[in-house]
Amino acid sequence: MWTLPEASEIARPNANVEEGSMPVAAECGSKKVQEKQDFRDILQVQDTHHDVQSLDKTIASLETELSAARSLQESLLNGAPVSEEFKVSESIGRRKYLMVIGINTAFSSRKRRDSIRYTWMPQGEKRKKLEEEKGIIIRFVIGHSAISGGIVDRAIEAEDRKHGDFMRIDHVEGYLALSGKTKTYFATAVSLWDADFYVKVDDDVHVNIATLGNILSKLALKPRVYIGCMKSGPVLSEKGVRYYEPEHWKFGESGNKYFRHATGQLYAISKDLATYISINKHILHKYINEDVSLGSWFIGLDVEHIDDKRLCCGTPPDCEWKAQAGNICAASFDWRCSGICNSEGRIWEVHNKCAEGEKALWNATF
């Protein structure tokens, strides 16, 4: 490693120098002046690179703010109520969170929600503490019925008044509309909270929050991350079968497989990808299967796909053995049921045998 020469070190003509030495001194001085100029050029390139990085960050921030403004404008134009959390975040400035966990739920899933509330999801003051101290937001995500203000909507409103843990989105509930619900969830979440990651999980999956937080926090510096248990199942073209794909012809010949995508029980995407969904939600195509839809939105982008099997462990004894070995799972469910079979009752067994322990969450540093 070399350093810049001091000005005094650069050779100068001297009257006492012997005849014939002048050209050597002049040549030496010329080289050092050139080296000094080259060094300045390097510094200028580095400064330009730093300016470009700063500009990229500024653009990303402005795109997020634009997405939030668009979401708010649409809510106002459609007559939808503006969330109090949105009003607060706008008035005091958006703080930074590690992750937003959206639990996909349905009107008929009250027992599933209660089983989660009394196992892995902190309640009341503990949930507020989780947000303030750990930067983790957890909400049940649900839309509204086809008949606005109907009995099922009123039931959710009453449940929300009791627990305060819902995220209502502008979406008509229905199993065949899961792709649209996922899109609306990410667009709404990124407008409400500024987080490094946005997580979607089903309401029949057991989650160890600290373990999930530790996994994601190690990826926080990567701008475009899509993490889950990656799979590539067959494209089913036969009508009447489960997971039938009406647009099967788009995926080539019969018997072909889908591109790699995360299984739908739990996955996470970084802020840039959630912002991308929010900005482009009106033109992102929805396939019949939600997990396929999400994967398709990222196929043509510069996105890092991360396959992490800690996000798809089995129920006991699988997650129990792994926990005993010190390899705690972030999420557990039964593949044959696409979730924990009979989760309203069995999630207690999973929690008792596979949970990381409450201290793990409060002692975690992300």
C-alpha positions as CSV (number, residue, x, y, z in Angstrom):
1,M,0.0,0.0,0.0
2,W,1.4,3.4,-1.0
3,T,0.8,6.9,0.4
4,L,0.7,10.2,-1.3
5,P,4.1,11.8,-1.4
6,E,4.6,15.1,0.5
7,A,5.1,18.1,-1.7
8,S,8.6,18.4,-0.3
9,E,9.5,15.0,-1.5
10,I,9.0,15.9,-5.2
11,A,12.4,16.5,-6.8
12,R,13.1,20.1,-7.8
13,P,16.0,21.5,-9.8
14,N,18.9,22.7,-7.6
15,A,21.8,24.9,-8.6
16,N,24.3,22.7,-6.7
17,V,23.3,19.5,-8.4
18,E,26.0,18.0,-10.5
19,E,25.8,18.3,-14.2
20,G,23.8,15.4,-15.8
21,S,21.6,14.7,-12.7
22,M,18.8,17.1,-13.6
23,P,16.9,14.9,-16.1
24,V,16.7,12.0,-13.5
25,A,15.2,14.4,-10.8
26,A,12.8,15.8,-13.3
27,E,11.6,12.3,-14.4
28,C,11.2,11.3,-10.7
29,G,9.1,14.4,-10.0
30,S,7.0,13.8,-13.1
31,K,6.1,10.3,-12.0
32,K,5.1,11.3,-8.5
33,V,2.9,14.1,-9.8
34,Q,1.3,11.6,-12.1
35,E,0.7,9.2,-9.2
36,K,-0.9,12.0,-7.2
37,Q,-3.2,12.8,-10.1
38,D,-4.1,9.1,-10.5
39,F,-5.0,8.9,-6.7
40,R,-7.2,12.0,-7.1
41,D,-9.0,10.2,-10.0
42,I,-9.6,7.1,-7.8
43,L,-11.0,9.3,-5.1
44,Q,-13.3,11.0,-7.6
45,V,-14.6,7.6,-8.8
46,Q,-15.2,6.5,-5.2
47,D,-17.1,9.7,-4.5
48,T,-19.2,9.1,-7.6
49,H,-20.0,5.5,-6.6
50,H,-21.0,6.7,-3.1
51,D,-23.3,9.4,-4.7
52,V,-25.0,6.8,-6.8
53,Q,-25.6,4.5,-3.8
54,S,-27.1,7.4,-1.9
55,L,-29.3,8.3,-4.8
56,D,-30.5,4.7,-5.1
57,K,-31.5,4.8,-1.4
58,T,-33.3,8.1,-1.9
59,I,-35.2,6.7,-4.9
60,A,-36.2,3.6,-2.9
61,S,-37.4,5.7,0.0
62,L,-39.5,8.0,-2.3
63,E,-41.0,5.0,-4.1
64,T,-42.1,3.6,-0.7
65,E,-43.7,7.0,0.2
66,L,-45.4,7.2,-3.2
67,S,-46.8,3.7,-2.7
68,A,-48.1,4.7,0.8
69,A,-49.7,7.8,-0.7
70,R,-51.4,5.8,-3.5
71,S,-52.8,3.3,-1.0
72,L,-54.2,6.1,1.2
73,Q,-55.7,7.9,-1.9
74,E,-57.4,4.7,-3.0
75,S,-58.8,4.1,0.5
76,L,-60.2,7.7,0.5
77,L,-61.6,7.4,-3.0
78,N,-63.3,4.0,-2.2
79,G,-64.7,5.4,1.0
80,A,-62.8,2.9,3.1
81,P,-61.8,4.0,6.6
82,V,-58.2,5.0,7.2
83,S,-56.5,3.0,9.9
84,E,-55.7,4.8,13.1
85,E,-52.2,3.2,12.9
86,F,-51.7,4.8,9.5
87,K,-52.7,8.2,10.9
88,V,-50.3,7.9,13.8
89,S,-47.4,6.7,11.7
90,E,-47.9,9.7,9.3
91,S,-48.2,12.2,12.1
92,I,-45.1,11.2,14.1
93,G,-42.9,9.8,11.3
94,R,-42.4,6.2,10.3
95,R,-40.1,4.2,12.7
96,K,-38.2,1.2,11.4
97,Y,-39.3,-2.3,12.3
98,L,-37.6,-5.6,11.7
99,M,-40.6,-7.5,10.4
100,V,-44.4,-7.4,9.9
101,I,-46.0,-10.8,10.3
102,G,-49.4,-11.1,8.7
103,I,-51.4,-14.1,9.7
104,N,-53.8,-15.0,6.9
105,T,-57.2,-15.9,8.4
106,A,-60.8,-16.3,7.4
107,F,-64.2,-15.4,9.0
108,S,-64.7,-19.0,10.1
109,S,-61.4,-19.4,11.8
110,R,-62.1,-17.9,15.2
111,K,-60.9,-21.1,17.0
112,R,-57.6,-21.1,15.0
113,R,-57.0,-17.4,15.9
114,D,-57.6,-18.1,19.6
115,S,-55.3,-21.1,19.6
116,I,-52.5,-18.8,18.2
117,R,-53.3,-16.1,20.7
118,Y,-52.8,-18.5,23.5
119,T,-49.6,-20.2,22.2
120,W,-47.0,-18.4,20.1
121,M,-48.5,-14.9,19.6
122,P,-48.0,-12.4,22.5
123,Q,-51.1,-10.7,23.8
124,G,-52.0,-7.3,25.2
125,E,-49.1,-5.4,26.7
126,K,-46.6,-8.1,25.6
127,R,-47.6,-7.5,22.0
128,K,-47.1,-3.8,22.4
129,K,-43.7,-4.5,24.0
130,L,-42.8,-6.7,21.1
131,E,-43.5,-3.9,18.7
132,E,-41.7,-1.2,20.7
133,E,-38.6,-3.2,21.9
134,K,-38.1,-5.8,19.2
135,G,-39.6,-4.1,16.2
136,I,-42.0,-6.9,15.4
137,I,-45.6,-6.3,14.3
138,I,-48.1,-9.2,14.3
139,R,-51.6,-9.0,12.9
140,F,-54.4,-11.3,11.7
141,V,-55.1,-10.3,8.1
142,I,-58.7,-10.3,6.8
143,G,-60.8,-8.4,4.3
144,H,-64.6,-8.0,4.3
145,S,-67.6,-10.0,3.1
146,A,-69.4,-9.5,-0.2
147,I,-72.2,-7.9,1.7
148,S,-70.4,-5.0,3.5
149,G,-71.4,-4.6,7.2
150,G,-72.9,-8.1,7.3
151,I,-73.0,-10.4,10.4
152,V,-69.5,-11.8,9.8
153,D,-68.0,-8.3,9.4
154,R,-69.6,-7.3,12.7
155,A,-68.2,-10.4,14.4
156,I,-64.7,-9.5,13.3
157,E,-65.2,-5.9,14.5
158,A,-66.2,-7.2,17.9
159,E,-63.3,-9.6,18.1
160,D,-60.9,-6.7,17.1
161,R,-62.3,-4.5,19.8
162,K,-61.5,-7.2,22.3
163,H,-58.0,-8.1,21.1
164,G,-56.9,-5.2,18.8
165,D,-54.8,-7.6,16.6
166,F,-56.5,-7.4,13.2
167,M,-55.3,-5.8,10.0
168,R,-58.4,-5.1,7.8
169,I,-57.7,-4.9,4.1
170,D,-59.7,-3.8,1.1
171,H,-60.4,-7.3,-0.2
172,V,-63.5,-9.5,-0.6
173,E,-62.8,-12.8,1.3
174,G,-63.0,-16.1,-0.6
175,Y,-60.7,-19.2,-1.1
176,L,-60.3,-18.6,-4.8
177,A,-59.2,-15.0,-4.1
178,L,-56.1,-15.8,-2.1
179,S,-53.7,-14.4,-4.7
180,G,-55.5,-11.1,-4.6
181,K,-55.5,-11.1,-0.8
182,T,-51.8,-11.7,-0.7
183,K,-51.2,-8.8,-3.1
184,T,-53.4,-6.5,-1.1
185,Y,-51.8,-7.6,2.2
186,F,-48.3,-6.6,1.1
187,A,-49.4,-3.4,-0.5
188,T,-51.3,-2.4,2.7
189,A,-48.5,-3.5,5.1
190,V,-45.8,-1.6,3.4
191,S,-47.9,1.6,3.5
192,L,-48.6,1.2,7.3
193,W,-45.2,0.1,8.6
194,D,-41.6,0.6,7.4
195,A,-40.0,-2.8,8.0
196,D,-37.0,-4.8,6.7
197,F,-39.3,-7.8,6.0
198,Y,-42.9,-8.6,5.5
199,V,-44.0,-12.2,6.4
200,K,-47.1,-14.1,5.4
201,V,-48.1,-17.1,7.5
202,D,-51.3,-19.2,7.6
203,D,-53.4,-19.4,10.7
204,D,-52.7,-23.2,11.2
205,V,-48.9,-22.9,11.4
206,H,-46.8,-22.7,14.6
207,V,-44.2,-20.0,14.6
208,N,-41.1,-19.4,16.8
209,I,-40.9,-15.6,16.5
210,A,-37.3,-15.2,17.9
211,T,-36.0,-17.9,15.6
212,L,-37.7,-16.3,12.6
213,G,-36.3,-12.9,13.6
214,N,-32.8,-14.2,13.9
215,I,-33.0,-15.8,10.4
216,L,-34.3,-12.6,8.8
217,S,-32.1,-10.2,10.7
218,K,-29.0,-11.8,9.1
219,L,-30.4,-10.9,5.7
220,A,-31.4,-7.3,6.4
221,L,-28.6,-5.8,4.3
222,K,-29.7,-7.7,1.2
223,P,-32.2,-5.5,-0.8
224,R,-34.3,-8.1,-2.7
225,V,-34.8,-11.3,-0.7
226,Y,-37.5,-13.9,-1.1
227,I,-37.2,-16.6,1.6
228,G,-39.2,-19.7,2.3
229,C,-39.2,-23.4,1.6
230,M,-38.7,-23.5,-2.2
231,K,-40.6,-26.1,-4.2
232,S,-41.5,-26.9,-7.8
233,G,-44.6,-29.0,-8.0
234,P,-46.4,-30.3,-11.1
235,V,-48.8,-28.1,-13.1
236,L,-52.1,-29.9,-12.8
237,S,-54.2,-29.6,-15.9
238,E,-57.1,-32.0,-14.9
239,K,-60.2,-30.2,-13.9
240,G,-61.7,-31.1,-10.5
241,V,-58.4,-32.1,-8.8
242,R,-57.0,-30.0,-6.0
243,Y,-54.6,-27.3,-7.1
244,Y,-55.9,-27.4,-10.6
245,E,-54.3,-24.8,-12.7
246,P,-56.7,-23.2,-15.3
247,E,-53.8,-21.6,-17.1
248,H,-51.7,-24.7,-17.3
249,W,-51.1,-24.2,-21.0
250,K,-48.8,-21.2,-20.1
251,F,-46.3,-23.5,-18.5
252,G,-45.6,-25.6,-21.5
253,E,-46.3,-29.3,-22.2
254,S,-48.4,-31.5,-20.0
255,G,-46.4,-32.9,-17.1
256,N,-44.2,-29.8,-16.7
257,K,-43.5,-28.3,-13.3
258,Y,-43.8,-24.8,-12.0
259,F,-40.8,-22.5,-11.5
260,R,-39.3,-22.5,-8.0
261,H,-41.4,-20.7,-5.5
262,A,-41.9,-20.7,-1.7
263,T,-44.6,-22.9,-0.2
264,G,-47.5,-20.9,1.0
265,Q,-47.5,-21.8,4.7
266,L,-44.9,-19.2,5.6
267,Y,-42.6,-17.0,3.5
268,A,-41.0,-13.6,3.8
269,I,-40.0,-10.8,1.4
270,S,-37.8,-7.8,1.8
271,K,-39.1,-4.2,1.8
272,D,-38.0,-3.5,-1.8
273,L,-40.1,-6.5,-3.0
274,A,-43.2,-5.5,-1.0
275,T,-42.8,-2.0,-2.4
276,Y,-42.6,-3.4,-5.9
277,I,-45.9,-5.3,-5.3
278,S,-47.6,-2.2,-4.0
279,I,-46.6,0.0,-6.9
280,N,-47.4,-2.6,-9.6
281,K,-50.4,-4.4,-7.9
282,H,-52.8,-3.5,-10.7
283,I,-50.8,-5.3,-13.4
284,L,-49.4,-8.3,-11.5
285,H,-51.1,-11.4,-12.8
286,K,-52.9,-13.7,-10.4
287,Y,-52.8,-17.5,-10.9
288,I,-55.2,-19.7,-9.1
289,N,-52.6,-20.7,-6.5
290,E,-51.4,-18.0,-4.2
291,D,-47.8,-19.3,-3.8
292,V,-47.4,-19.7,-7.5
293,S,-48.7,-16.1,-8.1
294,L,-46.2,-14.6,-5.6
295,G,-43.3,-16.6,-7.2
296,S,-44.3,-15.5,-10.7
297,W,-44.1,-11.8,-9.7
298,F,-40.4,-12.2,-8.9
299,I,-39.3,-14.5,-11.7
300,G,-38.2,-11.7,-14.1
301,L,-36.6,-9.6,-11.3
302,D,-33.1,-9.6,-9.8
303,V,-34.3,-11.4,-6.6
304,E,-32.4,-13.7,-4.4
305,H,-34.4,-16.9,-3.7
306,I,-33.4,-18.4,-0.3
307,D,-34.5,-22.0,0.5
308,D,-34.5,-22.4,4.3
309,K,-36.0,-25.7,5.6
310,R,-36.3,-24.2,9.1
311,L,-39.4,-22.5,7.8
312,C,-41.2,-25.8,7.1
313,C,-40.5,-28.3,9.8
314,G,-42.9,-31.1,10.6
315,T,-44.9,-31.4,13.8
316,P,-43.7,-33.6,16.7
317,P,-41.6,-35.6,16.7
318,D,-39.7,-33.8,13.8
319,C,-39.6,-30.3,15.4
320,E,-39.2,-31.8,18.8
321,W,-36.0,-33.8,17.9
322,K,-34.6,-30.7,16.1
323,A,-35.3,-28.5,19.2
324,Q,-33.5,-31.0,21.5
325,A,-30.5,-31.0,19.1
326,G,-30.4,-27.2,19.4
327,N,-31.7,-26.6,15.8
328,I,-35.0,-24.9,16.6
329,C,-37.5,-24.5,13.8
330,A,-39.0,-21.2,12.8
331,A,-42.3,-22.8,11.6
332,S,-43.9,-26.2,12.0
333,F,-46.9,-27.8,10.2
334,D,-48.0,-31.1,8.6
335,W,-47.5,-31.3,4.8
336,R,-50.4,-33.7,4.4
337,C,-52.8,-31.0,5.7
338,S,-50.9,-28.0,4.3
339,G,-50.9,-26.8,7.9
340,I,-51.2,-28.4,11.4
341,C,-53.9,-31.0,11.1
342,N,-56.8,-30.1,13.5
343,S,-54.7,-27.1,14.5
344,E,-57.2,-25.7,17.0
345,G,-56.3,-28.5,19.4
346,R,-53.0,-29.8,18.2
347,I,-51.1,-26.5,18.1
348,W,-50.9,-26.8,21.9
349,E,-49.0,-30.1,21.5
350,V,-46.6,-28.5,19.0
351,H,-46.1,-25.5,21.2
352,N,-45.4,-27.5,24.3
353,K,-42.8,-29.7,22.5
354,C,-41.3,-27.4,19.9
355,A,-41.5,-23.8,21.2
356,E,-38.3,-21.9,21.7
357,G,-39.4,-20.6,25.1
358,E,-40.6,-17.1,26.1
359,K,-37.2,-16.0,27.3
360,A,-35.7,-16.7,23.8
361,L,-37.9,-13.9,22.4
362,W,-37.3,-11.3,25.1
363,N,-33.6,-12.0,25.3
364,A,-33.2,-11.9,21.5
365,T,-31.2,-9.1,19.9
366,F,-31.9,-8.5,16.3
